[in-house]
């Protein structure tokens, strides 16, 4: 049996999470929802990747509160 493609795995994960949350995604919105889900997964991978202390910003800006 051939391995599933990454796209198929992503769709299966998306379907599982939507079913668990009780969300029904209309067919017309599914391609956009899948694209957003794929982007979110990529951002989460970056967020949880190890980073050196040099990755932190050197300056922190604060707006004056009046």
N, C-alpha and C positions, 0 to 999 in steps of 0.2 A: 504494500500500500504506500503510495507516494506521500511525502510530507506535505502538510498544508502550507500554502503561501503565507507570507507575512500579512498580506491584505486580508486573507481569509481568517487568520488568527485575530487580527484587529477587529474585524466585523463580528466574530464570535464573542470576543470580550465585550464589545459595545452592546451587543444584543443581550448578553447575560446581565450586564450592569443595568441596562434599561429595564429589563424584566424584573430584576431584584428591587428596583426603585419604583416599579409600578408605572413607568412612563411608556406611553405609546407614541412613537415617532412617526408622523405621517410620511408616506412614501415619497412625497415631493420634497420633503425636508431632509430625508435620510442622507443623500450625498454630502450636503453641507454639514450635517451633524457628525458624520464620519470624519470629514476633513478636520473639523474643529477638535474632535476627540484625538485624532492622530497628532495634531499640533500640541494639544495638552500633554499627551504622553511624552512627546519630545522635550517639552519644557520641564516636566517633572524629572526626567532623566538628568537634565542639566542642573536642576536645583539640588538634587541629591548626590551629585558627583562630588568627590573630594576636591577641595580647593585650598590653595596655599594662602597664607596671610597676606601675600602681595596682591591677591585678587580683590581685597577690600578697597573701597574708595579711600583716597588719601585725605579728602576733605568732606565735611558734612555741612550742608547749607541749611540754614534755618530762616524761615520767614519771620519778620518782626510782627508780634501780636500787638495790636493797638487797642 
